[in-house]
Amino acid sequence: MCYQNNPPQYRTATNASIDEPSRRPEAQEPERNRLGGCAPVPALANTSALVVVGRMSHTTLDLDERIEIETGLKAGWTQCRIALQLKRSAGTISTELKRNGGWTNYCAQVANLAARERKARVRRGHCAIEQMPPLRAAVHDYLRRGWSPEEIAGTLKREHPDLEHMQTSHESIYRYVYIVARGELKRELAKCLRRKHRTRKPLRRGVVATQGKIPDMVLVDERPPEVEDRLIAGHYEADLILGAGNRSAVGVIVERTSRFTMLCHLPAKDATSVREAFTRRLRSIPLPLRKTLTYDQGKEMAQHQILAADLQLKIFFCHPHSPWERATCESQNDRIRHYLPKGSDLSKVSYQQLSAYQEMLNERPRKILSWKSPALCFQQLISANQSSN
């Protein structure tokens, strides 16, 4: 047959396709999809540029990332490429550039400083003390006088009951000192506070040293119930403020009802010096206003029986490691430390200086006294006692 010597073209094409199994895939004609375009070839895809490895971060940009952004811009990278490099959203890079000069003027250092300032403004927020000069001046004045933020807030509300712009809270004062104030002003105002901390710290209970045993002690469990009510004056709490290395001390006596404080100059910490100093201070008070004295189990009260006989009062002792059983004196000790800081040599503090500190303490208003001063309340107690007699 004639077609045997001239095979059809399709047979030749079929044989050609069979004879080329060893041709590399790269040499084959690109396959067309149904829409006429080229189908994707997995072997040729640049997967490293399309797939983001790991999870994108949602934290704020730091200085190192901003430096990478600046480097990428100088290298001509696009926003998407920078975002992939940092594993960030492209919107984050776009916002960063819009806030800080755009493509041509972006600087990592300047952008980082601007971000820190924005964060600080959000953290500080609105502060009436900063924005009201009269209120700010009053707060500064009271702080420099050694008053606590709570005392300042209570006094301002009492002195300006109808002026809301001259009133604030103690928390606002703390926030103004530790967050809003900046630089040297912050350091100065923080030193005016009682504990002079650079940053605000949570309260924590201190460790009370173990004291020796005192003979014939009467514990607070046997103290009259009227002491707890604070309705009857004449009940006192006492303690020692210790100086550097516990080598010097100042005696403290606080009346529970009025919070009136007496500071005692001590030539030494022994029991005789403490007894004589307490006797001198309390003997000036009318006898009807001398009822009880509460102390811890310190060995300096070893002569408590002689003290009780001389002053005609009863002395009670707290349980070991229980400072809350004479919390009035403990609270006042914190105020006293503003004038007699820890680590100072109290033997160098004269009697005249202690008298001045005592006067300043007793003139400070107290919230528990409806913002009256302890000196005023104690004088009212003495006047009431004299009129009744």
C-alpha positions in Angstrom: 0.0 0.0 0.0 1.2 3.4 -0.9 0.9 4.9 2.6 3.3 2.3 4.1 6.2 4.0 2.4 5.0 7.5 3.4 3.7 7.2 7.0 1.2 9.8 8.2 2.4 12.8 10.0 0.6 12.0 13.2 2.5 8.7 13.4 5.8 10.6 13.2 4.6 13.1 15.9 3.6 10.1 18.1 7.0 8.5 17.7 8.8 11.8 18.4 6.9 12.2 21.6 7.9 8.7 22.7 11.5 9.2 21.9 12.0 12.3 24.1 11.4 11.1 27.7 14.8 12.3 28.7 14.3 16.0 27.9 14.5 18.3 30.9 11.3 19.9 32.1 12.9 23.3 31.6 13.1 22.8 27.9 9.5 21.9 27.4 7.1 24.5 26.0 5.2 26.3 28.8 1.8 24.7 29.4 -1.2 27.0 28.7 -4.1 27.2 31.1 -7.7 27.4 29.9 -7.7 31.2 29.9 -4.7 31.5 27.7 -2.1 32.4 30.3 0.8 30.3 31.5 0.2 27.9 34.3 2.4 28.3 37.4 5.5 26.2 37.5 6.2 25.3 41.2 9.9 24.6 40.5 10.3 28.2 39.3 8.3 30.1 42.0 10.2 32.4 44.3 8.6 31.1 47.5 10.9 32.9 49.8 9.5 36.3 48.7 5.9 35.2 49.0 5.7 33.3 52.3 6.2 35.0 55.7 7.9 32.6 58.1 6.6 32.7 61.7 3.9 34.9 63.2 3.7 38.6 62.8 4.5 40.7 65.9 1.9 43.0 67.4 4.2 44.9 69.8 5.4 48.4 69.1 8.4 49.0 67.0 11.8 49.2 68.8 14.9 51.1 67.9 16.5 48.1 66.1 13.5 47.6 63.9 13.5 51.3 63.0 17.1 51.1 62.1 16.3 48.2 59.7 13.5 50.3 58.2 15.9 53.2 57.6 18.4 50.8 56.1 15.8 49.2 53.8 14.6 52.6 52.6 18.2 53.6 51.7 18.5 50.2 49.8 15.4 51.0 47.8 13.2 48.3 49.3 9.4 48.6 49.1 7.1 48.7 52.2 6.0 45.1 51.6 9.6 43.9 51.5 10.5 45.7 54.7 7.4 44.3 56.4 8.3 40.8 55.3 11.8 41.3 56.6 10.6 42.5 60.0 7.6 40.1 60.1 5.4 43.1 60.5 2.2 44.2 58.8 2.6 46.5 55.8 0.2 48.9 57.5 2.5 49.2 60.5 5.4 50.2 58.2 3.2 52.6 56.3 2.0 54.3 59.5 5.5 54.5 60.8 6.7 56.3 57.7 3.7 58.7 57.7 4.4 59.7 61.3 8.1 60.3 60.8 8.9 62.1 57.6 8.0 59.6 54.9 10.3 57.8 52.5 12.8 60.6 52.0 13.2 62.0 55.5 12.8 59.0 57.8 15.4 58.8 60.6 15.4 55.8 63.0 16.7 57.8 66.0 14.2 60.7 65.6 11.3 58.3 65.1 12.2 56.4 68.2 12.4 59.5 70.3 9.0 60.7 68.9 7.4 57.4 69.7 8.7 57.5 73.3 7.3 61.0 73.7 3.9 60.0 72.4 3.8 57.1 74.8 4.7 59.3 77.7 2.0 61.8 76.8 -0.6 59.0 76.7 0.7 57.6 80.0 0.6 61.0 81.8 -2.8 61.9 80.4 -4.8 64.8 81.8 -3.5 66.3 85.0 -5.3 69.2 86.6 -2.4 70.1 88.9 -0.1 70.7 85.9 -2.7 72.7 84.0 -3.8 74.9 87.0 -1.0 77.2 88.1 -2.7 78.3 91.5 -3.3 74.6 92.4 0.2 73.6 91.3 1.7 76.4 93.4 -0.3 75.3 96.5 0.7 71.7 96.1 4.4 72.6 95.7 4.2 74.8 98.8 2.7 72.1 101.0 5.0 69.4 99.7 8.0 71.5 100.5 6.6 72.0 104.0 6.7 68.2 104.5 3.0 67.5 104.2 1.8 64.2 102.9 -0.4 64.2 99.7 -3.4 63.1 101.7 -3.0 66.0 104.1 -2.6 68.4 101.2 -5.8 67.1 99.5 -7.8 67.3 102.7 -6.6 70.8 103.5 -7.4 72.1 100.0 -10.9 70.8 100.1 -11.4 72.4 103.5 -9.9 75.7 102.5 -11.6 75.9 99.1 -15.0 74.1 99.4 -16.6 76.1 96.6 -13.6 76.1 94.2 -13.3 72.8 92.4 -10.3 73.9 90.4 -8.4 74.3 93.7 -9.2 70.8 94.9 -7.5 67.5 94.1 -7.0 64.0 95.5 -4.0 62.5 97.1 -3.7 60.0 94.3 -3.5 62.8 91.8 -0.7 64.4 93.8 1.2 61.1 93.8 0.6 60.8 90.1 1.8 64.3 89.5 5.0 63.8 91.5 5.9 60.4 90.0 4.5 60.5 86.4 3.8 64.0 85.3 6.7 65.9 86.8 10.0 65.6 84.9 13.7 66.0 85.6 14.9 68.1 88.5 11.3 69.0 89.5 10.4 65.3 89.9 13.5 64.6 92.0 12.9 67.6 94.2 9.2 66.8 94.9 10.0 63.1 95.5 12.5 64.1 98.2 9.7 66.1 99.9 7.7 63.0 100.4 8.0 61.0 103.6 10.0 58.1 102.2 11.8 60.0 99.4 11.5 57.1 96.9 12.4 57.8 93.3 9.5 55.6 92.2 6.3 54.8 93.9 6.6 51.4 95.7 4.0 49.1 97.2 3.6 48.9 100.9 5.4 46.2 102.7 5.6 45.2 106.4 9.0 45.6 108.0 10.8 43.0 110.1 10.6 43.6 113.8 13.6 42.7 115.8 13.3 40.1 118.7 13.3 41.9 122.0 14.3 40.7 125.5 11.9 39.6 128.2 10.7 42.2 130.7 9.5 41.1 134.1 5.9 41.7 135.3 4.6 42.7 131.9 0.8 43.3 131.4 -0.2 42.6 127.8 -2.7 44.6 125.8 -5.2 41.9 126.2 -6.0 43.3 129.7 -6.2 46.9 128.5 -9.6 48.6 129.1 -12.0 48.5 126.2 -12.2 52.3 126.3 -8.7 52.5 124.8 -9.8 50.9 121.6 -12.8 53.3 121.2 -10.6 56.4 121.4 -13.6 58.2 122.9 -11.8 59.0 126.2 -8.6 61.0 126.1 -5.5 60.2 128.1 -4.3 56.9 126.5 -0.8 57.0 125.0 1.4 54.9 122.8 5.2 55.2 122.8 8.3 54.0 120.9 11.9 54.9 120.1 13.1 56.3 116.8 16.6 54.8 116.2 19.5 56.6 114.6 22.5 55.4 112.6 23.7 51.9 113.7 21.1 51.9 116.5 23.5 53.9 118.6 21.2 56.9 119.2 17.5 57.3 119.7 14.6 59.8 120.2 11.6 58.9 122.3 8.1 59.3 120.8 4.8 59.5 122.8 1.5 59.8 120.9 -2.0 60.5 122.5 -4.5 58.1 120.8 -7.5 60.4 120.6 -6.0 63.7 119.4 -2.8 62.1 117.8 -0.8 64.8 119.7 2.9 63.8 119.5 5.7 64.5 122.0 9.4 64.0 121.1 11.8 63.1 124.0 15.5 63.9 123.8 17.5 60.9 125.0 21.2 61.1 126.1 21.3 57.2 125.8 19.0 54.2 125.0 19.2 52.6 128.5 16.1 52.1 130.6 17.0 54.9 133.0 17.2 57.6 130.3 14.0 56.5 128.7 12.1 56.5 132.0 13.4 59.9 133.0 12.6 61.4 129.5 9.1 60.0 129.5 8.5 61.2 133.0 9.5 64.7 132.2 7.2 64.8 129.1 4.1 63.2 130.6 4.3 65.0 134.0 3.4 68.3 132.3 0.0 66.8 131.3 -2.9 67.0 133.8 -3.4 63.9 135.8 -6.9 63.1 134.5 -5.3 62.9 131.0 -2.8 60.3 132.1 -4.4 56.9 132.0 -2.5 54.3 130.1 0.7 53.9 128.1 1.2 51.1 125.5 4.7 50.0 124.5 6.4 47.1 122.7 8.6 44.6 124.5 11.8 46.6 124.2 14.3 46.3 127.0 14.4 50.1 127.4 11.1 49.7 129.3 12.6 47.5 132.0 11.8 50.2 134.6 8.2 50.4 133.6 7.0 49.8 137.2 8.8 52.9 138.4 7.5 54.9 135.5 3.9 53.8 136.2 4.2 54.7 139.9 5.7 58.2 139.2 3.0 59.1 136.6 0.1 57.3 138.2 -0.8 55.4 135.0 -1.0 51.8 133.8 1.5 50.4 131.3 0.6 47.7 128.8 2.9 45.8 126.4 2.2 44.5 122.9 2.7 40.9 121.9 6.0 40.1 120.2 6.2 41.2 116.5 2.8 42.9 116.6 3.4 46.6 115.8 -0.2 46.9 114.7 -1.3 46.8 118.3 0.1 50.4 118.7 -0.6 51.5 115.1 -1.1 55.1 116.1 2.5 55.5 117.1 3.7 53.4 114.1 1.9 55.7 111.7 3.3 58.8 113.4 6.8 57.4 113.2 6.6 57.5 109.5 5.9 61.3 109.7 8.7 61.8 112.2 11.1 60.2 109.7 10.6 63.1 107.4 12.4 65.3 109.9 14.7 62.6 111.4 15.6 60.4 108.4 17.0 56.9 108.8 20.8 56.7 109.1 21.2 60.1 110.8 22.9 60.6 114.1 20.1 61.5 116.5 22.5 62.3 119.3 23.4 65.5 117.4 19.8 66.7 117.4 19.3 69.3 120.1 16.3 69.7 122.4 15.4 72.9 120.5 15.4 71.1 117.2 13.1 68.4 118.6 10.8 71.0 120.0 10.6 72.6 116.5 9.9 69.3 114.8 7.3 68.5 117.4 5.5 71.8 116.7 5.5 71.2 113.0 4.1 67.6 113.5 1.3 68.8 115.7 0.3 71.6 113.4 -0.2 69.3 110.4 -3.9 68.6 109.6 -5.0 65.0 109.9 -7.8 63.3 108.0 -8.8 61.2 111.0 -9.4 64.6 112.8 -11.6 66.0 110.0 -8.5 67.9 108.9 -7.9 69.6 112.2 -4.4 69.7 113.7 -3.4 67.4 116.7 -2.3 70.6 118.6 -5.8 72.1 118.3 -7.5 68.9 119.3 -5.2 68.3 122.3 -5.7 71.9 123.5 -9.4 71.4 123.3 -9.1 68.3 125.5 -7.1 70.2 128.1 -9.5 73.1 128.1 -12.5 70.7 128.5 -10.7 69.0 131.4 -10.0 72.3 133.1 -13.6 73.5 132.7 -14.9 70.3 134.1 -12.8 70.8 137.2 
